[in-house]
Amino acid sequence: MSTFSRDSISKQGHLLIGGKVYDAKAYGMGDHPGGKVLLTQLGRDATDVFRTFHPDAVYEQLANFYIGDLESSNEPAADPFTLAIRKLDEKFRHEGFYETSHVFYACIQLITLSLLVAAGVGLKYFGHTIVGVLVSAVFLALFFQQSGWLAHDYAHAQVFNSSALNAVGGMIWGPCAQGLSVQWWKRKHNTHHSTPNVHGSDPDIDTAPFLAWSDNALEMFADVSDAELKTMFAKVLFTHQVFAYFPLLTFARLMWSYASLRTDFGKDSKATLGQRAALLFHWTWVIALSTIAPTVALRVLFLVASMGLSGQFLALVFALNHNGMEIFSRAQWSASAQGFFELQVRTGRDITPTLLGEWFSGGLGQQVSHHLFPRMPRHNYAVVQPLVKALCAEHGVPYHQTGFFQGTGEVLGRLNQVAGSARSMLKETKKVL
């Protein structure tokens, strides 16, 4: 069997996992269940990425792509922080931190269903008033948001050891309850986890032409003429994006819903018949629920308000997770010696935990712990967080935790900083014109 140097692995785009080399590019472009996320790790040491996202049984499938070994070297297997996190992960696995409390998830699911019931009851008894419709819309928006967190947990295999049961739970709480495509979510979210805040790789920071999270995003105008650049800046609102931020969040769920429908019903869709039926079922019951209100105007108000509010509720949490944190270009990440785990810590923001905050955010306020151990049930994140924080301090890896409102301020501050860069570019353009 062949041996490969790290340089040849990088140039040929092979996959390095645990000292073994795999040729999996074709699989990553085609049948890989997680989507094309595999392609983000070609040419790199993907040992920790693979271990983080897959159960042990998947190593048997990986063997089908084995082509050789990494050549012998005096280089250490990994940096000290990576080795420390691996050791901590083994400790968590041994001590049962990956075991799910089914009582916890039963309670969360009952609470989530009660929000839907509250929305229906509110419409039935108070749906003849604008206030009644709006309050009911708040309950439905929270139901959508909490359904999203549950679908997220099932998709990360946090709830059951059985992939089949997790898939069923993901279908129920994802496309059926929340109305977002499984295929769209896999393609977007898995790639985000593999390369968070890497410009050009992480789809969660690819929000142009609406928002720019780093000066890297302004490079999209490099090949635009000076005259066109002046017009485009005014059009995409980059120069004043801090003021557009909250209004834009209102449309977040609408855009994700559109992307989901396009993913599952587009001509190149790989969605199954069941996945498509689940999305259609979602919109059927949502529209049917709105008909409890007595007039068309109140029904439209209910639908628009619930969509807009759920976008706010979802995106407020998403933005706090990574926005405003360190961002790398692809070149910086490729040249970086830091490992997968350090990238997760540097680009993530934890929110000081409270009972209400942890429920509202679906546990994602502990974003660093989630990114380090995504298959760990969310109810254990607050327990492991102090250990993660201590380990980061020991190895000099910057760990960031703040409050909800302080974190939101940091997000707005980053938007304002990038807007300042955009305004400077616009001033230079005016000088040329």
C-alpha positions in Angstrom: 0.0 0.0 0.0 1.2 3.5 -0.8 2.5 6.1 1.7 1.8 9.8 1.4 3.5 12.9 2.7 1.4 15.7 4.1 2.4 17.9 1.1 1.2 15.3 -1.4 -2.1 14.8 0.5 -2.7 18.5 0.4 -1.8 18.8 -3.4 -3.9 15.8 -4.4 -6.9 16.6 -2.2 -7.0 13.4 -0.3 -8.5 12.9 3.2 -6.3 12.2 6.2 -7.9 10.6 9.2 -6.0 8.9 12.0 -2.8 8.6 10.0 -4.6 6.9 7.1 -5.2 8.4 3.7 -8.5 8.2 1.8 -9.6 9.1 -1.7 -13.2 10.3 -1.0 -13.6 13.3 -3.3 -16.1 11.6 -5.6 -18.1 10.4 -2.6 -18.2 13.9 -1.1 -19.6 15.3 -4.4 -22.2 12.6 -4.7 -23.6 10.2 -2.1 -22.2 11.5 1.2 -25.2 11.7 3.6 -23.9 14.9 5.1 -23.7 16.7 1.8 -20.6 18.3 0.3 -19.2 19.2 3.7 -16.6 16.4 3.1 -15.0 18.6 0.4 -14.1 21.3 2.9 -11.6 18.9 4.6 -9.8 17.6 1.5 -6.1 18.0 1.8 -6.3 18.6 5.5 -6.1 16.3 8.6 -9.8 15.6 9.1 -9.3 13.2 12.1 -11.1 15.4 14.6 -13.8 16.5 12.2 -14.7 12.9 11.4 -14.6 11.7 15.0 -16.8 14.7 16.1 -19.6 14.0 13.6 -19.7 10.2 13.2 -20.4 7.2 15.4 -17.7 4.5 15.5 -19.7 2.3 13.1 -19.0 4.7 10.2 -15.3 3.9 10.3 -16.2 0.6 8.5 -17.7 2.6 5.6 -14.6 4.8 5.5 -12.4 1.8 4.8 -13.9 1.6 1.3 -11.9 4.7 0.4 -8.6 3.8 2.0 -5.6 4.2 -0.3 -2.6 4.3 2.0 -0.9 5.7 5.1 0.8 8.9 6.1 4.5 8.4 5.8 6.5 8.1 9.0 7.6 11.5 10.5 9.0 12.9 13.7 6.2 15.5 13.7 3.7 15.3 16.6 0.4 13.8 15.8 -1.4 17.0 16.8 -1.0 20.3 18.6 -1.2 20.2 22.5 -4.7 21.8 22.5 -6.1 19.2 20.1 -4.6 16.4 22.1 -6.2 17.9 25.3 -9.6 18.2 23.8 -9.4 14.6 22.5 -8.6 13.5 26.0 -11.4 15.5 27.4 -13.8 14.0 24.9 -12.8 10.5 25.9 -13.4 11.5 29.5 -16.9 12.7 28.6 -17.7 9.6 26.7 -16.5 7.4 29.5 -18.4 9.3 32.2 -21.8 9.3 30.3 -22.0 12.8 29.1 -23.1 11.6 25.7 -26.1 9.7 27.3 -29.4 11.3 26.6 -32.0 12.2 29.3 -35.2 11.1 27.5 -37.2 12.7 30.3 -35.6 16.0 29.4 -36.4 15.7 25.7 -40.0 14.5 26.5 -40.5 17.6 28.6 -39.0 19.9 25.9 -41.2 18.4 23.3 -44.3 18.7 25.4 -43.5 22.4 26.1 -43.0 23.0 22.4 -46.3 21.4 21.5 -48.0 23.5 24.2 -46.9 26.6 22.3 -48.8 25.3 19.2 -51.9 24.6 21.3 -51.7 28.1 22.8 -51.5 29.6 19.3 -54.7 27.7 18.3 -56.6 28.5 21.5 -55.6 32.1 21.2 -57.0 32.3 17.7 -60.2 30.5 18.6 -61.1 32.7 21.6 -59.4 36.0 20.8 -58.7 35.8 17.1 -61.4 38.4 16.3 -59.1 41.1 17.7 -55.7 42.3 16.5 -54.1 41.9 19.9 -55.4 38.3 20.1 -54.0 37.5 16.7 -50.6 39.0 17.5 -50.3 37.2 20.8 -51.2 33.9 19.0 -48.6 34.7 16.4 -46.0 35.1 19.2 -46.8 31.5 20.4 -46.6 30.1 16.9 -43.3 31.9 16.3 -41.9 30.4 19.4 -43.2 27.0 18.3 -41.4 27.4 15.0 -38.2 28.4 16.8 -38.3 25.6 19.4 -39.1 23.1 16.7 -36.0 24.2 14.9 -33.8 23.5 18.0 -35.4 20.0 18.3 -34.8 19.2 14.7 -31.2 20.4 15.2 -30.7 18.1 18.1 -32.2 15.1 16.2 -30.0 15.9 13.2 -26.9 15.9 15.4 -27.9 12.5 16.8 -28.2 13.9 20.3 -31.5 12.2 21.2 -31.2 8.5 20.2 -28.4 6.1 19.5 -30.4 4.9 16.5 -29.9 6.8 13.3 -33.3 5.8 12.1 -35.1 7.2 15.1 -33.1 10.4 14.9 -34.1 10.7 11.2 -37.8 10.3 12.1 -37.5 12.9 14.9 -35.7 15.2 12.5 -38.5 14.8 10.0 -41.2 15.5 12.5 -39.7 18.6 14.0 -37.9 19.8 10.9 -39.9 19.9 7.7 -43.3 19.0 9.3 -43.2 21.3 12.3 -40.8 24.1 11.3 -41.0 23.9 7.5 -37.3 23.8 6.7 -35.8 21.2 4.3 -33.6 18.4 5.6 -31.4 18.5 2.5 -31.0 22.3 2.8 -30.2 22.1 6.5 -27.5 19.4 6.0 -25.8 21.2 3.2 -25.7 24.5 5.1 -25.3 23.5 8.7 -22.8 20.7 8.4 -20.5 22.9 6.2 -20.8 25.6 8.8 -19.7 23.2 11.6 -16.7 22.1 9.6 -15.3 25.6 8.8 -17.1 28.2 11.1 -16.3 31.8 10.2 -14.0 30.8 7.3 -14.9 33.3 4.6 -15.8 31.5 1.3 -16.5 28.2 3.1 -19.0 28.9 5.9 -22.4 29.6 4.4 -23.7 31.2 7.6 -21.5 34.3 7.0 -22.2 34.4 3.3 -25.1 36.9 3.7 -24.2 39.3 0.8 -25.8 41.3 -0.7 -27.7 42.0 2.5 -25.0 42.0 5.3 -21.2 41.8 5.4 -19.5 40.3 8.5 -15.9 41.1 7.5 -13.8 43.2 5.1 -13.3 39.9 3.2 -17.0 40.1 2.1 -16.2 43.5 0.4 -13.9 41.7 -2.1 -17.0 40.7 -4.0 -16.8 44.2 -5.5 -13.2 43.9 -6.7 -14.1 43.2 -10.3 -16.9 45.8 -10.5 -16.4 49.1 -12.3 -16.2 52.2 -10.1 -19.4 53.6 -11.5 -21.3 50.3 -10.8 -19.7 50.1 -7.3 -21.2 53.4 -6.3 -24.7 52.2 -7.2 -24.2 48.7 -5.7 -23.2 50.0 -2.3 -26.3 52.1 -2.1 -28.4 49.1 -3.2 -27.1 46.5 -0.8 -27.0 48.7 2.3 -23.6 47.7 3.4 -22.7 51.3 4.4 -25.7 51.4 6.8 -26.1 47.7 7.6 -26.2 48.2 11.3 -29.6 50.0 10.9 -30.9 47.4 8.5 -29.9 44.5 10.7 -33.1 44.0 12.9 -35.5 44.8 10.0 -33.7 42.1 7.9 -34.1 39.5 10.6 -37.8 39.8 10.1 -37.4 38.2 6.6 -35.0 35.5 7.8 -37.5 32.7 8.1 -39.2 33.7 4.8 -35.8 33.4 3.0 -35.0 30.1 4.6 -38.5 28.7 3.7 -38.0 29.8 0.1 -34.5 28.2 0.0 -36.0 25.0 1.5 -38.8 24.8 -1.1 -36.3 25.5 -3.9 -33.9 22.8 -2.5 -36.6 20.1 -2.2 -38.5 20.9 -5.4 -35.8 22.2 -7.7 -34.8 20.3 -10.8 -31.6 19.0 -9.3 -33.2 18.1 -5.9 -32.2 14.9 -4.2 -35.0 15.1 -1.7 -37.1 12.0 -1.2 -40.9 11.9 -1.7 -41.3 11.8 2.1 -39.2 14.9 2.5 -41.2 16.8 -0.1 -44.5 15.6 1.4 -43.4 16.8 4.9 -42.8 20.3 3.6 -46.2 20.4 1.9 -47.8 19.1 5.1 -46.2 22.0 7.0 -47.7 24.7 4.9 -51.0 22.9 4.8 -51.4 22.8 8.6 -50.1 26.4 9.0 -52.6 27.8 6.5 -55.4 25.7 8.0 -54.5 27.0 11.5 -54.8 30.6 10.3 -58.4 30.0 9.1 -59.5 29.9 12.8 -59.3 33.7 12.6 -62.6 35.0 11.3 -61.5 37.3 8.5 -58.9 37.2 5.7 -57.1 40.3 6.9 -56.6 38.8 10.4 -55.5 35.5 8.9 -52.9 37.3 6.8 -51.8 39.3 9.8 -51.4 36.0 11.8 -49.2 34.4 9.1 -47.1 37.4 8.5 -46.5 38.2 12.2 -45.6 34.6 13.0 -43.2 34.3 10.1 -41.6 37.6 10.9 -41.3 37.0 14.7 -39.9 33.5 14.2 -37.2 34.9 12.0 -36.3 37.4 14.7 -36.3 34.6 17.4 -34.2 32.3 15.3 -31.7 34.8 14.0 -31.1 36.5 17.3 -29.7 33.3 18.6 -27.8 32.4 15.4 -26.2 35.8 15.2 -24.9 35.5 18.8 -23.3 32.2 18.1 -20.5 33.4 15.8 -21.2 36.8 14.3 -18.7 39.4 15.5 -16.1 36.8 16.4 -12.8 36.2 14.5 -13.2 35.5 10.8 -10.5 33.8 8.6 -10.1 33.9 4.8 -9.6 30.5 3.1 -5.9 31.3 2.6 -5.5 32.1 6.3 -7.2 28.9 7.4 -5.3 26.8 4.9 -2.0 28.3 6.1 -3.0 28.1 9.8 -1.3 25.6 12.1 -4.3 25.6 14.5 -6.4 22.5 14.6 -10.1 21.9 14.1 -10.9 22.4 17.8 -9.1 25.7 18.2 -11.1 27.1 15.2 -14.3 26.2 16.9 -13.3 28.0 20.1 -11.9 31.1 18.4 -15.0 31.6 16.3 -17.7 30.8 18.9 -19.3 32.9 21.6 -20.8 31.5 24.7 -23.7 33.3 26.5 -23.8 33.3 30.3 -26.4 30.6 31.0 -29.8 31.3 32.6 -32.8 28.9 32.7 -34.9 31.0 30.4 -31.9 31.8 28.1 -31.0 28.1 27.7 -34.6 27.2 26.8 -35.0 30.2 24.4 -31.7 29.3 22.6 -32.2 25.6 22.6 -28.9 25.2 24.4 -27.0 27.0 21.7 -26.0 29.7 24.0 -23.2 27.3 24.9 -22.0 27.4 21.4 -18.4 26.6 22.0 -19.3 23.3 23.8 -21.7 22.5 21.1 -19.1 23.0 18.3 -16.6 20.9 20.2 -19.0 18.1 21.0 -22.0 18.4 18.6 -23.3 14.9 19.3 -23.5 15.6 23.1 -27.1 16.2 24.3 -27.7 19.9 25.0 -28.6 19.4 28.6 -25.0 18.6 29.4 -23.4 21.7 27.8 -23.7 23.8 30.9 -22.0 21.1 32.9 -19.0 20.7 30.6 -18.6 24.4 29.9 -16.4 25.2 33.0 -14.0 22.3 32.0 -13.8 23.6 28.4 -13.1 27.2 29.7 -10.4 26.0 32.0 -8.7 24.0 29.3 -8.7 27.0 26.9 -7.1 29.1 29.6 -4.4 26.4 30.2 -3.5 26.3 26.6 -3.8 30.0 25.8 -6.7 29.6 23.4 -9.0 32.7 23.5 -12.4 31.7 24.9 -15.2 34.3 24.9 -18.3 34.4 27.1 -20.7 37.3 27.5 -24.3 38.2 28.3 -27.1 38.2 25.7 -27.3 42.0 25.4 -23.5 42.5 25.5 -23.2 39.8 22.8 -25.8 41.6 20.6 -23.8 44.8 21.1 -20.7 43.0 19.8 -22.6 41.8 16.7 -23.9 45.3 16.0 -20.3 46.7 16.6 -18.9 44.3 13.9 -21.6 45.3 11.4 -20.8 49.0 12.1 -17.0 48.4 11.7 -17.5 46.7 8.3 -19.9 49.4 7.3 -17.1 51.9 8.0 -14.8 50.0 5.7 -17.6 50.1 3.0 -18.0 53.8 3.5 -14.2 54.3 3.1 -14.3 52.4 -0.2 -17.2 54.5 -1.3 -15.3 57.7 -0.6 -12.4 56.4 -2.6 -14.8 55.6 -5.4 -16.2 59.2 -5.4 -12.6 60.6 -5.7 -12.0 58.4 -8.8 -15.3 59.4 -10.3 
